[in-house]
Every structure is written in C-alpha cells, then in structure tokens.
Amino acid sequence: MRLPPYLWLAIAIVAEVIATSALRAADGFSRLVPSIVVVAGYAVAFYCLSMTLRSIPVGIVYAIWSGAGIVLITLVAMVLYRQVPDLAAICGLGLIVAGVVVLNLFSKMQAH
C-alpha cells in the first residue's frame, strides 16, 4: 500500500500507544484479549515504522515516534488510570516536545 510517510508514522504512533496502553490490562500476558492487542499493536507499529523509514531518516522518525508516544501514553494514563503527572513530569514532557520540534525545524538531516 502506498501511503505518505507521515501517515505511516501516525499509524505507527497510534498502534504503539494502543499496544502500550493494553500492557497493563494484559497483566503480565495472563489475560488473552489484552495480550493479543499488545502483540498485534506492536506488530502494526513496527511494520508502519519500517515503511516510514523508507523515506524519512531514522533519527527524525524515532524522535517523532517516541516523543509523540510518550506524550500520548501520558494522556491515556491520565484518562484510564488516573495517573496525573506532577509539575516535573509536565516540564519533562515539554522538553521532549521541544526537542522533537527543534529537531524537525532546524536539523539538516537529509533523507536517504
């Protein structure tokens, strides 16, 4: 399937967030349905990530993927598990976002 690279990356991020969110519900892979969600989610995430890497440098891809994943997982944890980040966590998340923005706006990394 021919999709734009950033769409592949967005799908990878969403799949990774779903899989990571299901890890807690999988309870050490002792519950079948959440365990299937974890494995399937990570499979989709890594496949889509590999498709993204065909046209975007790995440093850029990984920065966006991990940064967005961290922020989204924190939001999911707030909603599903009532894990509210403190000020230090919020500052750290802000620094991660700032780092991804700087990398994307000012880096001279070239596509291969």
C-alpha positions in Angstrom: 0.0 0.0 0.0 1.4 3.4 -1.0 0.7 6.0 1.8 2.6 9.2 2.6 5.4 8.6 5.0 4.0 10.8 7.8 0.7 8.9 7.6 2.6 5.6 8.1 4.3 7.3 11.1 1.0 8.5 12.5 -0.5 4.9 12.3 2.7 3.6 13.9 2.3 6.0 16.8 -1.4 5.2 17.4 -0.7 1.4 17.2 2.1 1.7 19.7 0.0 3.8 22.1 -2.8 1.2 21.9 -0.4 -1.6 22.5 1.4 0.1 25.4 -1.9 1.0 26.9 -3.1 -2.6 26.7 0.1 -3.8 28.5 -1.3 -3.0 31.9 -4.6 -4.8 31.1 -2.7 -7.8 29.9 -1.5 -8.3 33.4 1.8 -10.0 32.6 0.3 -11.6 29.5 -2.1 -13.6 31.7 -5.2 -12.2 30.1 -5.7 -13.3 26.5 -7.6 -10.5 24.8 -5.4 -7.6 26.1 -2.3 -9.7 25.3 -3.5 -10.1 21.7 -4.0 -6.4 21.5 -0.4 -5.8 22.7 1.2 -8.2 20.2 -1.0 -7.0 17.3 -0.5 -3.4 18.2 3.3 -3.6 18.3 3.4 -5.7 15.1 1.4 -3.0 13.3 3.5 -0.2 14.9 6.8 -1.7 13.8 5.6 -2.5 10.3 4.4 1.0 9.8 7.6 2.4 11.3 9.6 0.3 8.8 7.5 1.8 6.0 8.2 5.3 7.3 11.9 4.6 7.3 11.9 4.1 3.5 11.8 7.9 3.0 12.5 9.7 6.3 15.8 9.5 8.3 15.7 7.2 11.3 16.7 9.9 13.7 13.8 12.1 12.7 11.3 9.2 12.7 12.4 7.8 16.0 12.3 11.3 17.7 8.8 11.9 16.5 7.6 8.3 17.2 9.0 8.2 20.7 8.2 11.8 21.6 4.6 11.6 20.5 4.2 8.2 22.1 5.4 9.4 25.4 3.0 12.4 25.4 0.1 10.3 24.2 0.7 7.5 26.7 0.8 10.1 29.5 -2.6 11.4 28.3 -4.0 7.9 28.1 -2.7 7.1 31.6 -4.3 10.2 32.9 -7.7 9.2 31.5 -7.7 5.4 32.0 -5.6 5.0 35.2 -5.9 8.5 36.8 -2.1 8.9 36.8 -1.8 12.6 36.9 1.7 13.9 36.1 3.3 16.4 38.6 5.0 19.6 37.6 8.4 17.9 37.0 6.7 15.4 34.7 4.9 18.1 32.8 8.2 20.1 32.4 9.9 16.9 31.2 7.2 16.3 28.6 7.5 19.9 27.4 11.2 19.4 26.9 10.6 16.2 24.9 8.2 18.1 22.7 10.6 21.0 22.3 13.4 18.6 21.4 11.3 17.0 18.6 10.2 20.4 17.3 13.8 21.7 17.2 15.0 18.5 15.5 12.3 18.8 12.8 12.6 22.6 12.3 16.3 23.1 12.5 18.1 19.8 11.7 19.9 19.4 8.5 19.4 15.7 8.4 18.7 14.6 4.8 16.5 11.7 3.6 18.5 8.8 2.1 
